[in-house]
Amino acid sequence: MTTLKLNKKATETPTANASKPGLAKHPVRPVDPAKRSRVAAPKNDNANRDMNIAPTKSAGAQLIARKEPKATDAAPRPENQRQRNHRFDGKPRKDSTPDSRAPAERAVQRGEFKRDEFKRNQPKDVGAGRVATGRDTPRRGGKARDGFEQGDFNKDRATNPMFAPKPVAANPDMPRLSKRMAELGLCSRREADEWISNGWVKVDGVVIDTLGTRIHPDARIEISKAAEKHQSEIVTILLHKPIGYVSGQAEDGYQPAIVLVHPDNQWPEDPALHQPNPREFKRGHLHGLAPAGRLDIDSTGLLVLTQDGRVARHLIGEDSTIEKEYLVRVEGVLSEQGLKMLNFGLSLDGVMLKPAKVSWQNEDQLRFVLREGRKRQIRRMCELVGLNVVGLKRVRIGSVSLGKLPLGQWRYLRQNEKF
């Protein structure tokens, strides 16, 4: 039996955690000179140079300094060279795949980030308060490394279609068919487009099925029976909205008032249920049903939900003059001059309010009749004259009143009812 005797040589390499000389161990993985130490903050040579401070060396950096350089070691990376990730050491990666990201392994791709071009494309003053950034608006995220090449997008704004002025109608005196139908109260513009596409509209005896067709203002417009049948199936619903529901889309955790429109909440005394041909609730009645006017979340009363564009235009159009009546319970003292100001003389957001009809309903309740619907208008009007609103209820829109409709229930608008 042969015994081999090995000489034990103590390493002379010191380590930060070595407690006994000669027993220190080499690290499991050799230290890469291109990596920064993970136990010390990265050094900022530029800052140290500016402040005339000698840069400090971490434990790992001291160990690297004592190591003799080899011929195979990589040369230090220039300061202006971009480091793609923390593992990049400046040497070409030996990767045979064509998608290798090592710059020496493949040809420069279209739009590759080039540092010499980057310096030339630095922002510079181009006059008129604008700064050239080396990219063309309105491309989103257009950067050189993403394959974007700077062009002459903004050089000639006169020929660029994006900056072209709004086109002017060739015949401004001849309105579009859909607009003319809405002006005559036949339907809404959206419905008019649908009817035109279906071939339900005739102009001077000729069927028009092309959207955007312009007609003479005095042209005779005829609607087919199919369009009339379609229009008779759309509904308008009157709802007694409770406090805590929003008129339109859900917001801040509050439900929209349309969730109350289902068969369980229909008013049992709805005239539509007691006519010769009762109108039954269908899920299609909820399609396109939208509020025609808003009612604040802390207000109650009559809310109109409709599928009919004519009703919406009549109630909330720019030229609408429909009266809306409210009963408002207030706290505070109202002088005679304050009552006159509520009727006419107040302005909100720098705009003069239209004349209103305001009077006392009883000792603590006012009656408001308005022809406009600014956001929280009544509450803000009362604040201007020293009153605090504690309750608000809408009881009438046009000639349609809330009547005996219970809170939280709804009914159909009758055929003989007009706003």
Secondary structure, 3 states (H helix, E strand, C coil): CCCCCCCCCCCCCCCCCCCCCCCCCCCCCCCCCCCCCCCCCCCCHHHHHHCCCCCCCCHHHHHHHHCCCCCCCCCCCCCCCCCCCCCCCCCCCCCCCCCCCCCCCCCCCCCCCCHHHHHHCCCEECCCCCEECCCCCCCCCCCHHHCCCCCCCCCCCCCCHHHCCCCCCCCCCCCEHHHHHHHCCCCCHHHHHHHHHHCCEEECCEECCCCCCECCCCCCEEECHHHHHHHHHCCEEEEEECCCCECCCCECCECEHHHHCCHHHECCCCHHHCCCCCCCCCHHHHCCCEECCCCCCCCEEEEEEECCHHHHHHHHCCCCCCCEEEEEEEECCCCHHHHHHHHCCCEECCEECCCCEEEEEECCEEEEEECCCCCCHHHHHHHHCCCEEEEEEEEEECCEECCCCCCCCEEECCCCCCC
